[in-house]
Amino acid sequence: MNKELEIFYSQKEESIEKQGTNTVLKTNANAFMNDSIYSKYSYNFSWMGRPIIAYPQDMVAMQELIWEIKPDLIIETGVAHGGSIVYYASILELIGEKGIVVGIDIDIRKHNRDLIEAHPMMKRIKLIEGSSTSDSVINEVRKIASEHKTIMICLDSNHTHEHVLEELKLYAPLTTIGSYCVVFDTIVEDLPKGLYNDRPWDVGANPKTAVFEFLESNDDFVIDKAVDNKILISVAPSGYLKRIK
C-alpha cells in the first residue's frame, strides 16, 4: 500500500473512532432513527427490483464486509420479498467467485418465491422454507455449510428474544473465524417501549437482549463497535458480531 493510501485509511479509522464519542452526532442519528421508524423509512428502497426493507447504511456496511471477507456462503434467516438475499447474491456476483446465498423463511409466499426464482441472481440463491430453528432446516443448512470454507450469517426473521437466542446458538457456530454473524433489528431495544404493540417483541426482549445473553457465555464473538461508529444510522446496533476464535 502506498503512503497516500496509508494516510487515507489512518485518517478514516481516526474519524470513525471520533464519531463513536460525538454525542451531538449520535443524538441526532438516534433522533432520525426514532422518527424514521415511525415513517417506515426502510420500506422505501429496493435492490434490482426487489423490495429490500433495510436502511441503506446497513447495506453499505454489509457490502464492505462481504467484499473484505469474500464468503462463499451467506446464510440469512428471513426472506420476505427477497431484496436482501438478491443484494448479497449480486455482491457475490461482482466478486466473481463461487459464492451462494441461502435464504430461510418459515413462509415464503408464492408471489415472492416466483419473483425471486425468476430473478437473474437466482443462480446464486437457494431457498429453504421452514422454521430456521427446526431440526430438518438446521440439518440441511449444516450439510450445505460443510461444503463451504468461508461463511457469513445474517439473522433477520422472528425478532423475539427466545427465537433470536436459539438462532444464535444454532447458526453462529457456522460463522468462520474472521467473518460475521449479523443480527438485525437490535434497534428495537433502543426505541420507545410499546412501539411494536402488534408484535411479540419489545424493549427488554428482542434481538439485542438475545445478543447480550449469547455473548455472556460465548467469547468466540465480539461486537464490532467500529461498524456502529461508522454508520451511526442502523437497525443493527451492537448486532455486527465478528468471530475472533
N, C-alpha and C positions, 0 to 999 in steps of 0.2 A: 504494500500500500504506500502510495506516495505521501509526502509530507502534508500537502494541502488537504488530502482526504483525512489523514490522521487528525489534523486540526479541526476539520469539519465535524467528524464523529465525536471528538472530545468535547467540542462546544455543545453538540446536540445532547450528549449524556448529562452535561452540566445543567443545561436548560431544563431537561426533564426532571432532574433531581430538585431543582429550584421550584418547579411547578407543584411538586408534592408538598411544599411548605408555604405556598402562596395562598393564604387564607381568603383573600378577596376573590381571586380567580376560582378557587374551589367552591366558595359560597355561591358565586354566580353560576357555575356549572351545575351545582345541586339545585338551584332555583329553576334553571332551564329544564333539568330532568323532571322535577315535580310538575311543572306546567305542561311539558310536552307529553308526559304520560297521560294526563287528562285529555289532551287533544288527539291522542292516538297517533302521534307523530311517526311511530315506527311502521305504521301501515301505509305510509306514503310512497314506499320505494319498491322497485322490482329489479331483478337481475336477469338479463337475457330473456325477458318476457314472463318470468315467474315472480309473483309477489314474494318478497324476502322477509318482511316483518322483522326488521332489525334496524339498529342505528348505524349509519354509515361509518362512524368512528370505530365501532367494534369490527365491522367488516374490513376496514383498512388494517386494523391490528391483526386480524386473522390472516389477511394476505401476507403481511410481513412475516408472521410466524411460519406459514406454510412455505413461503419462499426460502426462509432460513433453514427450516428443518427438512424440507423435501420429503414428506412422508409418502410411503407407497400405499398407505391405508389410512383413511379418515373414517371414523365411526361416529355417526350422530344419532342420538335418540331424539325423536320428534321430527316429523316430516312436514306436516301442514301442507302448504301449497308447493313445497319443494324448492323454494328460492335459495335457501342456504346450501342445500346439497348440490344444486346446479352451480352455485357460486364456487364452492370448493372444488367441484369437478373441473370447472373452467380454469381455475388457477393451476390445477394439476396438469391440465391440457397444455397450458402455456409453458409449464416447466418441461414438459415433453417426455417425461419418463412414464413408467407403467403404473402410476397411482390410480386407486379407485376410491370411491366413497360409498359406504354402506349406510343407508337411511332406514331407521327402525321406527315404526309407529304402531300403536295398538289398533288404529283405524285409518288406513289410507283410503280416503274416499275416492270413488271411481273416477270422478271428473278430474281430480288431481292426479291420480295414477295415470290416466290416459294422456294427460298433457306432459307429465314428466317422462313417460315412456316414449313419447313422440319427439322429445327434445334432442337436439344434436349431442348434448352432453350425456345422454343416457348410456353411451358406450363406456362411460367411466362410473356408472352408478349401479348399485344393486339395492333393491328394495326388499325389506323384510317386514311383513305385517304380523303383529303380535305384541304382547306386553314385553317391554325391554327387560323386565326382571324375571320373566318365566324361564324355566329350565330349558325348554325347547329353543327359545330365541338365544339365550346366552350360550348354549352349547353350539348352535350354528355359528354364532359370532366368533367364539373361541377357535372353531375349526378354520374359519377364514383368517383370523389373526395369526394362526400358526404358520400360515403360508406367506407372511409378510415380515419385513425387517424393521421398518420404522413406522410407528403407529401414533396417531393423534386421536384424542377422544373429545367429543362435544356433547354435553348433556343439556337437553332443551326440551324435555317432554313434560310430564306431570311435575309441578313445582312444589309439592308438599315436602316437608322436612323428611318424612319417612321414606318417600319414594326416591328422592334425590340421594339420601344417605345410602339406600340399598343399591342404587345405580353406581355410586362411588365405590362401594365395596366390590361390585361385580366388574365394573369397566375400568376403573382407574388402574388396576394392576396390569391391564393390557397396554397401557401407555409405555412407550420405550423411554429409556433414560435420555434426558435432554429434550424430550418432546413435552407436550402439554395435554392436560385434561382440563378443558374449559367448561365451567359451569355457568350457564346463562341464567338471567333473571335473579341473580343475587340482590339486585336493586330493590326487591320487594322489602327487604329488611330496613331500607333507608327511606321508604315512602310513608306517608301518613297511614296510621292504622285504620283499617276498615275500607281502604280504597278498593280492595278486591272482595267486596262483600258477597259477590256471587260465586266466589271460588273458595276452595278448601285451604288456601294458603294466605298468610298474613304476617305482619310483624311478629316476630318471636317464633315462627315456624315456617320456614321457607328454604330456598336453596342456600342462602348464606349461612343460616344456622346449621344446615347439614354439612357445609364445608368446614365450619369451625369444629363441629363434633368429629368429623372424619379426621381432621388434622391432629386432634388431641391424641389419637392412638396410631398415627401414621406419619413417620418422619421421612418417608420417601419423596414427599412433595413439599414445596414451599409456595406461598402466594407471591407471584411476580409483581411486586408493587410498581416496578418501572413501567409496566403496561398501564396500570391505573393512572400513574402520574403523567404519562404521555398523553393519553386520550381524554381523560377527565370526564367526558360525557360517555357513559357506558351503562348497559343493562347488566354488566357482569363485574362490578367492583368486588375485588377480593376473589374473583372467580377464575382468574388465569393461574392455574396451578401447574408449576413446572416440576417434572420429575427429576430429582437430582441423584437418586441412587436406587 
